[in-house]
Amino acid sequence: MASNDYQRIAELLKTAKTIAVVGLTDSPLRPSYGVTQYMRSHGYRIIPVNPNIAEWEGEKAYPSLLEVPGKVDIVDVFRRSDAVPEIVEQAIQIKAPAIWLQEGVIHEEATERARRAGIFVVMDLCILKEHRKIR
């Protein structure tokens, strides 16, 4: 990754306020739970996006990005790579400025589509680990 990408990541994490977490689960045993708890503990507003839960830690969950009210700064994706194209389409529709694909979540074609739509994409990196680097 180029150094300017690291600068963009640092800037994104410093300026973002709201993170929509796609695939956030209510199971404390899943990585999405712990990573999201960490991000919330550092001041980010969390919006859970998962049709299989009603809420996460008191936050109302939404079945898709299209139903999330208000502005989202980062769409953080904890889903299998084959789910990424649909998530990218929704992120484009809601005009999300950034999509973050967690470690192991890789989809080159969908991320290229997002970039062509003007979305900053971080792929195959953990948001928690990157946040710790800039603190």
C-alpha positions, 0 to 999 in steps of 0.5 A: 500500500502506498504511503498516501493510502496510509495518510488517507486512512489516517485522515478518514479515521480522524474525521469520520463520526458514523460507521455503518457496520454491515454484518455486525452480530450480537454474538460476543464471540465474533470478530465484528462484535469486539472490533465494533465495541472498540470503535464505539469506545473511541467515540464513533457512532455505530449503526448495525446493519444486519437483517438477522438482529433487531439491535446491537448494544442498544443501537437499532439494527437495519436490514440494509444500508438503504434503510439507514437514516442519515449520513454514514461516513464509513461502511465497515464490512464484516461479510463474505467476499461474495456479498461485497457487490451488493453492499457496494451498490447500496453504498453507492446509492446512499453516497457513502464516502468510504467502504472498509472491507475487513481482513479477508474480505476481498472483491476487486471488481466491486471495489473498482466499481466503488472507486469509479463512483468516487468512494474511498475503499480500504480492502483486506485491513482491520479497522481496529488495527489501523485505528491503533496505529494512528492513535 
